[in-house]
Amino acid sequence: MEQTINTKKKAWLHAFRFRTLPLALSSIFMGSILAYQNGNFHWSVFLWAALTTVLLQILSNLANDYGDSVNGADHQGRNGPVRAVQSGLISLLEMKKAMILFGVLSLISGLILLYVAIPDRLTFLLFLGLGILAIFAAVTYTYGGKPYGYAGLGDLSVFIFFGLAGVLGTYYLHTLTMDWVVLLPGAAIGFFSTAVLNINNIRDIDSDRSAGKMSIPVRIGKNAAIIYQWSLILGGIILLFFYILIVQAYGSLLFLLAVPVMLNTGWAIQTLNEPELIDPYLKKMAMATLLCVLGFGLGWMIF
């Protein structure tokens, strides 16, 4: 179980949920690695993209804490770790102010990223629209009149923003070109990221059901959600294999070093029932995704 939240400082650090950041950065790293392979890597793009992604992820975490408290998912019977607002140490007003702050910081960082990366106005405006959409998606996952996370659309959002948009968008900002074979690693990271969310939703299946949060596991049941979990993990691995075969970057097979950890998370979700035992595997799957990306890139560079 996670440690008790007994101070305001701990509550804020808990609300930021730093353990989600490696997963958020995986798409930026993958897009940057693919751009480096293409000979168009730019440090300014990488650093501003990473900062913008971190700010967006923290915004999403704060909004999730706020939204679940308002909508009833963070009740006393909730199986997962205690949230910041639920602890009583941070008020709803304070959390809303923090959301506004990180929303503004995300927008400023994103604007600087687009300024250093994109020379023409039309493309700048297009990416600005996508950035505003990302901020909107981060906030409305569990917050607002009709939060899409409660309708079971969180998986699609994670697949798009943590996978396709993150990888392809970063690749484009580096190269100002698009190679559609990049869809394969983009979709792979999307699958792995969705697998992390699915672990979270399997852990919270009972409390989500009672709160009316219709996540995928709530909709299809735990047994089917376990099959779904294996499909996401194995599907991502297969897509990376296909990409490596197509571009003949065989050194990138070093990503396989992270696969046993991923398979271990799948097996754990299949065999464990207690939410407190399932919880650590969110971090394991997130870290395995980042290690997979790093192995993919280092293998290409070394071999």
N, C-alpha and C positions, 0 to 999 in steps of 0.2 A: 504493500500500500504506500501511497505517497505521503510525505511528511505533512503534519498538521499545519494549516495556515493560521498563525497566531499574531502576525504583525502586518501592518499596512505595506511595508516594503516587500515582504514575502508574497503578499496578495498580488501586488503589481507584477512582480517577477513571474509569479504563477500564471497571471493573466496573459503575459507576453508569450508563454509556452515556447520557449527557445528550442525545445526538442523537435518542433515542426520545421525549423529553419533549414536543416540539411536537405529535407525533401524539397522545399521551395527553391533552393539553390541548384538542385540537380538539373533542372531544365536549362538554366542559365549556363551551367558548366557544359552540358552536352551541346547546346547550340554554339558555344564558344569553341569547343573542341572541333566540331565539324567545320567551323569557319577557319580554324587554324589549319586543318587538313587541306582546305581550299586555298590557303595562302593569304587570307584576308583578316587576320586577327588584329584587333585594336584594344589596347589596354583601357583606354578611356570608356569605350563601349562596355567592356566586361565589368569594370568597377561600378559604373553608374547603373548598369542593368542589375548587378547583384544588390546594390543598395536599394534600388527601387523595389525589387522583389522582396527583400527583407522587410521593408516598411509596409508593403501590401500584405504580407503574411501576418505581421503583427496586427495590422488593422483588422484583418479577417478574424484573428483569434479574439481580439477585443469585442468585435461585433458578435461573434459566436457566443461569448460569455454573456453579453448583454441580452441578445435575442433569446437564448435558452432560458435565462432567468425570467424574462418578461412573458414568454410563451409557455412556461411551466415544465420544460424538460429538465431543468435543474431543481428538482424537488428533493425532499429528504430521502426518498426511496431510490434515488438515482444510483446506479451501480458504479459509474465511473468516478474519477477523482473529483474532489470538491472544487467548485469554480470560485473565482474571486468575489463576484457579487453575491453568490450563494453563501459565502463565508460571513457576510455582513460587514466586512472591513472596508469595502469599497461600495459607495452608493451608485445607484443607477445614473444619477446626474454626473458624478465624477467619471464613470465609464463612458458616458456619451461625450463628455468633453475630450477624453483621451482619444475616442474614435475620430472626432473632428480634427484633432491635432495630427494624428497619423494619416488621416485622409489628405490634409493639406501638405504634409511632408512628402507623401507619396506622389502627389501631383507635381510638386516642385522638382523632386528628384527625377520624375519621368520626363518633365519638360527639358531639363538639362540633358538627359540621355538623348532625347530626340534632337536637340540642338547640336550636340557633338557628332551625331551619327548620320543625320539625314540632311542632304543639301537642298532638295527641292520642296516647295511649299505644299504641293498636293499630297505627296507621300507623308510629309510631316503631319498634315491635318488628319490623314487616314489613321496613322498610328496614334495620334492624340485621341481620336475617337475610340480606338481600341483600349487605350489606357484608361479613359474615363469609364468605359464599360467594365474593365477589370476592377476598378474601385467600386463601382456599383455592385458587381457580383460579390466582391469581398464583404460588403456591408449587408446585402440582402439575403445571404445564405440562411440565416436564422432570424433576421431582423426585418421588421416592416409588417404591413397588413397581410401579405401573402408570401412568407419566406419560402423560397424554392427548395431549401433543404428539407422542409417538412413535407414536401410533395414527392420526395424521393429523387429529385433531380441533382442532388449533390454530386453523384458519381459522374454524370455527364459534364458538369462544370469543372470538376477536378481533372478529368481526362482532357478537356479542351485547354484550360488555362495552365495546368501544371505540365501538360504534355505537348500537344500540338502547337498552341500559341506560344508557349514559353520557348520551346526548342526552335521552331521555325522563325518566330519573331526575332529571337536573339541572333540566329544565323543570318537573317536578312539585314539586321542593323550592322553587323560586321561586314557583310559582303555586298550589300545593296543588290543582290541577285537571289533567285530562288531555284533550288534544285529539288525536284519533287521526290527524289529518292530519300531526302531528309525526312520525309513523312514516316519512314519506317522507325528510325530511332526516336522520333517525336512521339509516335504512337506507343512505342515500348515504354518510354518514361511515363506516358499517360496511364498505361496499364498498371505499372508499379505504384504510381501515386494513388490511383483508385483503390489498389489493394490495401494501402495504408488506411484509407477512409473506411473500407469495408471491415477491417479489423475493429476500428472504433465503433462502427455500427453494430457489429456482432456482439461486442462487449456490452453495448447499451440497449440491446434489443428489447428487453423487458421494460425498462424505464421509458424508452422511446415509444413503445406501443401504448403504454398507459398515458403518455402525454400527447398522443395523437400525431407523433412525428413518424411519418410513413417512409422510413428509409428502405433501401432495397431489402435488407434482411427481414425487416418487419413485414414487407409485402410478400416475400417468397418463402420465408421460414429459414431457420438456421441451417438445416441440412443442405438446402439449395444454395444458401449463401456461402457455405463451405466449398461447394463445387464451383461456384462463381469465383471464389478466392483462388482456387487452383487454376482456373482458366485465365485469370488476370496475370498470375505469376508466370505460368508456362507460355502464355501468349506473348508477353513481353520478351521473354528469352528467345523465342522463335523468331520474332521480328528483328531482333539484334543480329541473330545468325544470318538471316536473309540479307540484311544490309551489308554485313561483312563479306558475304559471298559475292554480292553484286559489285562492290567497290574493290574487292580483293585486298582488304586491309586486315590481313590475318593476325597481325599482332594484337588487334583489338579484342581477340578472343581471351585476353587476360581478364576481361570482365567476368569470366566464368568463376573466378575466385570468390565472387560475391554470391554466386548461385546457391551454395550450400546453406548460407544464412537465410536466403529467401525461402528455400524449401523447408527449412526448420520452422519458419514462421507459419507456413501452410500446415505443417504437421501439428504444430502446437494448437492452432485454431481448430483443427479437426478433433483433437483429443481432449482439450481443456474445456471446462464448463464454467468455472468461477471467474467472474469479471476481473477480480484483482489479479488473477494469474494471467489472464489474456492481455491486460493493459501493457506490460513491458514490451510486448511484441509489436506495438505501434512504433516505438522508437527503433526496435531492431529492423523492421522492414524499411523504415525511412533511412536509416544509416546504410542498410544493404543497398538501397537504390543509389545513394551517393557514392558508395564504394564501387558499385557497378559502373557508374559513369567515369570515375577516376581510373579504374582499371582499363576501361575502354580506351580512354585517352592516352594513358601512360603506355599501354601495350603498343599502340600505334606509333608513338614517338620512339620507344626503345627498340622495337623489332621492325 
